[in-house]
Amino acid sequence: MDKNAILEAVKKVKESSKKRNFKQTYDLIVNLKDIDIKKVQVNQFVTLHYTIGKKVRICALVGPELLSQAKSVCDGAISVDDLDKYTEKSKIKKLANDFDYFIAQATIMPKIATAFGRVFGPRGKMPNPKSGCVVPPNANLKPLYEKLQKTINIQIKNSPIIQCAVGIEDTKDEEVADNVLMVYDSLVPLLPSGAYNIKNVYLKFTMGKPVKIEESKEGSKPAKEAKKEAKEEKKEEIEKEKAEEVRKQKPKK
């Protein structure tokens, strides 16, 4: 994807937007094609170069080893000894709504799952090792906290669409464009046929109309050629895997 095309879309989004009483969010929308969402699972955490302009609230669920550090670094901290205070579903829902990410001390994960799993699980709020949110008792929480301020989750839910925030109204144009590129480049390798599976890409403000990010024709490949290359790469991977299996099965002399 061409960065200049993204910058042009950012310009159009701002020009076509009405003034609101709040700072609107830049939403990136990627429409996908030719994929079965029941078979293709996309649930990836992407650490951007820049924040999306919004404070990311983080709560730590920890044992005594990390409690003091968690209280000084994170926006909230809950000790393992206080988990039994969260028996009411409404209280757990409020906790899930108050924070964007939950860090968990690995040694108490079973207790966390028992206490919060029924609410956190369906909402995607359970501490996730993929995002680095499950940590050992001797972890340094500050670098993780700072990393999560720039981390977003891209995923396919109920339809072949990826939608995520990439900035707010006063985020610099270059930073918005960089965040869009990071998301796009992280998504392509997750799709069966790579860029071929991307139908189109739009950028919009919260209350604004979507603006299509026009791909530069110069240097871009036709869809058929892109699909053919993706299939050939997949075929090569399968052949390599078969060759490796044959090699392993050969008796050693």
Backbone torsions as a table, in degrees:
resi	resn	phi	psi	omega
1	MET	NA	138.2	-176.1
2	ASP	-84.5	126.3	-179.2
3	LYS	-63.0	-35.9	179.1
4	ASN	-63.2	-34.3	178.0
5	ALA	-66.9	-36.4	178.4
6	ILE	-67.5	-44.5	179.7
7	LEU	-61.2	-36.7	177.6
8	GLU	-65.8	-39.1	178.4
9	ALA	-66.7	-39.7	177.4
10	VAL	-59.1	-43.8	179.6
11	LYS	-61.0	-44.9	-178.6
12	LYS	-66.9	-37.2	178.4
13	VAL	-60.2	-45.0	-178.5
14	LYS	-69.0	-39.6	-178.8
15	GLU	-66.6	-33.4	-175.4
16	SER	-92.1	-0.1	-175.4
17	SER	-92.1	140.2	173.0
18	LYS	-84.7	153.0	179.2
19	LYS	-69.9	129.6	179.6
20	ARG	-114.4	169.2	-179.8
21	ASN	-86.7	8.5	179.1
22	PHE	-145.4	162.9	177.7
23	LYS	-78.7	116.1	-178.6
24	GLN	-77.1	156.9	179.4
25	THR	-98.1	140.8	169.4
26	TYR	-79.0	117.8	176.8
27	ASP	-104.4	128.9	174.8
28	LEU	-97.5	129.9	179.9
29	ILE	-123.0	120.7	178.1
30	VAL	-114.9	112.7	177.7
31	ASN	-89.9	130.1	-176.8
32	LEU	-104.3	163.0	179.7
33	LYS	-143.3	157.8	174.4
34	ASP	54.8	39.0	173.9
35	ILE	-133.1	148.9	175.4
36	ASP	-97.8	109.2	-174.7
37	ILE	-67.8	-13.0	175.8
38	LYS	-77.6	-23.4	-178.7
39	LYS	-103.5	-32.1	-177.9
40	VAL	-95.1	110.6	-179.6
41	GLN	-101.1	118.0	175.6
42	VAL	-120.2	114.4	177.7
43	ASN	-152.1	84.5	-169.7
44	GLN	-122.6	136.7	173.5
45	PHE	-92.7	128.5	-177.9
46	VAL	-119.4	124.3	176.6
47	THR	-94.3	114.8	-177.1
48	LEU	-82.0	166.7	174.8
49	HIS	-76.1	-28.1	-177.3
50	TYR	-128.2	153.4	175.8
51	THR	-70.1	163.5	177.5
52	ILE	-88.8	8.1	174.7
53	GLY	90.9	-4.6	179.3
54	LYS	-112.6	143.1	176.0
55	LYS	-65.6	127.6	176.4
56	VAL	-98.0	115.7	-176.2
57	ARG	-89.0	130.5	-173.1
58	ILE	-128.0	132.8	178.1
59	CYS	-117.8	138.3	179.7
60	ALA	-106.7	132.1	176.8
61	LEU	-110.4	105.3	-165.6
62	VAL	-138.7	167.5	173.2
63	GLY	-91.2	-175.8	-178.2
64	PRO	-61.2	-26.0	-177.8
65	GLU	-63.5	-32.7	-174.3
66	LEU	-114.4	-0.8	-172.0
67	LEU	-60.3	-48.1	-177.8
68	SER	-61.7	-45.7	179.5
69	GLN	-63.8	-41.8	-179.0
70	ALA	-61.3	-39.5	-179.7
71	LYS	-66.0	-32.8	-177.7
72	SER	-86.0	-25.7	-174.6
73	VAL	-99.2	-44.2	-171.7
74	CYS	-91.4	171.2	-179.5
75	ASP	-83.2	-13.9	177.0
76	GLY	-159.9	152.5	179.4
77	ALA	-146.3	132.7	178.8
78	ILE	-125.9	125.0	179.6
79	SER	-78.3	151.7	176.7
80	VAL	-57.1	-29.8	179.9
81	ASP	-71.1	-16.6	-178.2
82	ASP	-101.6	1.1	-178.1
83	LEU	-61.2	-34.1	-177.7
84	ASP	-70.6	-5.7	176.5
85	LYS	-79.2	-14.8	-177.8
86	TYR	-101.0	74.1	179.2
87	THR	-102.1	-26.5	-179.6
88	GLU	-83.3	132.1	-178.3
89	LYS	-60.6	-37.1	-179.1
90	SER	-63.4	-35.2	179.8
91	LYS	-70.0	-38.0	178.8
92	ILE	-69.7	-38.6	177.8
93	LYS	-61.8	-42.9	179.2
94	LYS	-61.8	-40.7	178.3
95	LEU	-62.1	-44.2	179.8
96	ALA	-62.8	-35.9	-179.6
97	ASN	-74.0	-28.0	-174.7
98	ASP	-77.7	-20.6	-174.5
99	PHE	-130.0	149.5	179.7
100	ASP	-88.0	-38.9	179.2
101	TYR	-133.2	150.5	174.1
102	PHE	-122.1	125.3	174.8
103	ILE	-93.1	138.2	-179.3
104	ALA	-127.9	138.7	172.1
105	GLN	-75.3	125.1	-172.2
106	ALA	-55.6	-35.9	-175.1
107	THR	-69.3	-14.5	178.9
108	ILE	-116.7	14.7	-179.1
109	MET	-56.0	-41.7	178.6
110	PRO	-58.0	-39.7	179.8
111	LYS	-69.3	-36.8	178.3
112	ILE	-65.5	-43.4	178.9
113	ALA	-61.4	-41.0	179.4
114	THR	-65.5	-42.1	-175.7
115	ALA	-75.7	-41.8	-170.4
116	PHE	-117.9	-11.4	-172.5
117	GLY	-53.4	-39.3	-175.3
118	ARG	-64.4	-27.3	179.0
119	VAL	-102.1	-45.8	-177.6
120	PHE	-64.9	-39.7	-175.9
121	GLY	-55.1	-59.8	-179.0
122	PRO	-61.5	-23.9	-178.9
123	ARG	-92.4	-1.1	-178.8
124	GLY	69.8	27.1	-176.9
125	LYS	-103.6	-1.6	177.7
126	MET	-63.8	139.9	176.7
127	PRO	-52.9	127.1	-172.3
128	ASN	-115.2	124.8	178.0
129	PRO	-59.8	-29.4	-179.2
130	LYS	-62.9	-29.4	179.4
131	SER	-94.7	1.4	-179.3
132	GLY	82.0	14.1	-173.0
133	CYS	-87.5	1.4	172.6
134	VAL	-110.1	115.9	-168.5
135	VAL	-124.8	156.1	176.4
136	PRO	-75.2	166.1	-178.0
137	PRO	-63.9	-16.7	-179.7
138	ASN	-106.4	22.1	-175.5
139	ALA	-68.7	152.7	171.3
140	ASN	-98.3	110.0	-171.2
141	LEU	-79.6	-24.0	-174.6
142	LYS	-62.2	-48.5	178.7
143	PRO	-60.4	-37.1	178.7
144	LEU	-66.6	-42.1	178.9
145	TYR	-59.5	-45.0	-179.3
146	GLU	-67.0	-37.8	177.9
147	LYS	-64.1	-42.4	-177.9
148	LEU	-66.5	-21.9	176.5
149	GLN	-65.2	-20.0	-179.3
150	LYS	-114.3	11.3	-175.4
151	THR	-102.4	131.9	174.8
152	ILE	-125.0	161.3	-180.0
153	ASN	-110.9	122.5	174.9
154	ILE	-107.2	129.8	-178.3
155	GLN	-154.6	153.3	172.0
156	ILE	-92.6	127.8	179.8
157	LYS	-106.1	-97.4	-174.2
158	ASN	-102.3	-3.7	179.4
159	SER	-148.7	160.9	-176.6
160	PRO	-74.3	63.0	-178.9
161	ILE	-138.5	139.0	170.8
162	ILE	-110.4	126.1	177.8
163	GLN	-136.0	131.3	-179.6
164	CYS	-156.9	160.5	177.7
165	ALA	-83.1	140.7	179.8
166	VAL	-129.0	8.5	179.1
167	GLY	162.7	177.1	172.4
168	ILE	-123.5	175.7	-169.9
169	GLU	-52.3	-37.4	-177.7
170	ASP	-99.3	12.6	173.0
171	THR	-69.0	139.8	179.8
172	LYS	-60.4	142.8	-178.2
173	ASP	-54.8	-44.3	-178.5
174	GLU	-61.7	-36.8	-179.4
175	GLU	-71.6	-39.3	176.1
176	VAL	-61.3	-47.0	-179.1
177	ALA	-61.3	-41.5	179.2
178	ASP	-63.7	-42.0	179.1
179	ASN	-64.6	-39.7	177.3
180	VAL	-60.8	-45.9	179.9
181	LEU	-61.2	-41.1	179.9
182	MET	-61.7	-43.6	179.2
183	VAL	-65.1	-47.5	-178.6
184	TYR	-59.9	-49.7	-177.8
185	ASP	-66.5	-26.6	177.5
186	SER	-79.5	-30.2	-177.9
187	LEU	-76.5	-43.2	-173.6
188	VAL	-51.0	-47.8	-178.9
189	PRO	-66.3	-15.3	-178.3
190	LEU	-84.3	-12.7	-176.7
191	LEU	-93.6	145.7	-175.6
192	PRO	-54.8	-42.2	-179.2
193	SER	-115.7	25.9	175.9
194	GLY	60.4	-135.4	-175.7
195	ALA	-63.1	-22.8	178.7
196	TYR	-59.0	-32.4	-177.4
197	ASN	-77.5	-2.6	178.1
198	ILE	-95.1	114.7	-177.7
199	LYS	-76.0	-51.8	177.7
200	ASN	-164.2	165.5	-177.4
201	VAL	-131.6	132.6	-179.5
202	TYR	-126.0	154.9	174.6
203	LEU	-128.4	139.1	-179.1
204	LYS	-152.5	160.3	168.1
205	PHE	-85.1	162.3	-179.4
206	THR	-47.7	-48.3	-176.3
207	MET	-105.8	11.1	-175.5
208	GLY	-102.6	175.2	178.2
209	LYS	-84.4	144.1	178.4
210	PRO	-65.7	139.2	176.2
211	VAL	-115.1	125.1	-178.4
212	LYS	-73.1	134.1	174.1
213	ILE	-85.9	107.1	-175.0
214	GLU	-78.0	124.3	177.6
215	GLU	-70.3	139.0	175.5
216	SER	-70.1	127.9	-179.2
217	LYS	-70.8	-30.2	-178.1
218	GLU	-68.3	118.9	177.4
219	GLY	85.2	-7.1	179.3
220	SER	-84.0	154.0	-177.2
221	LYS	-102.1	143.8	176.0
222	PRO	-59.7	154.3	-176.6
223	ALA	-58.3	-41.9	-178.1
224	LYS	-62.4	-41.5	-179.4
225	GLU	-66.4	-41.6	179.3
226	ALA	-62.8	-42.0	180.0
227	LYS	-66.5	-41.3	179.5
228	LYS	-60.8	-44.6	179.5
229	GLU	-63.0	-40.2	179.6
230	ALA	-63.1	-40.9	179.2
231	LYS	-66.1	-41.0	179.7
232	GLU	-63.9	-41.0	178.6
233	GLU	-63.9	-40.4	178.5
234	LYS	-64.6	-41.0	179.4
235	LYS	-62.9	-41.9	178.9
236	GLU	-63.0	-40.9	178.7
237	GLU	-61.6	-44.1	179.7
238	ILE	-63.3	-42.9	179.8
239	GLU	-63.7	-39.0	177.4
240	LYS	-64.2	-41.8	179.1
241	GLU	-63.5	-41.7	178.3
242	LYS	-63.8	-42.7	179.7
243	ALA	-62.9	-38.6	179.2
244	GLU	-66.7	-38.8	178.0
245	GLU	-64.2	-42.3	178.4
246	VAL	-62.1	-41.8	-179.9
247	ARG	-61.5	-41.1	-178.4
248	LYS	-68.0	-34.4	-176.9
249	GLN	-78.3	-16.8	179.3
250	LYS	-66.8	131.8	179.8
251	PRO	-67.0	139.5	179.1
252	LYS	-76.4	139.5	179.6
253	LYS	-80.2	NA	NA
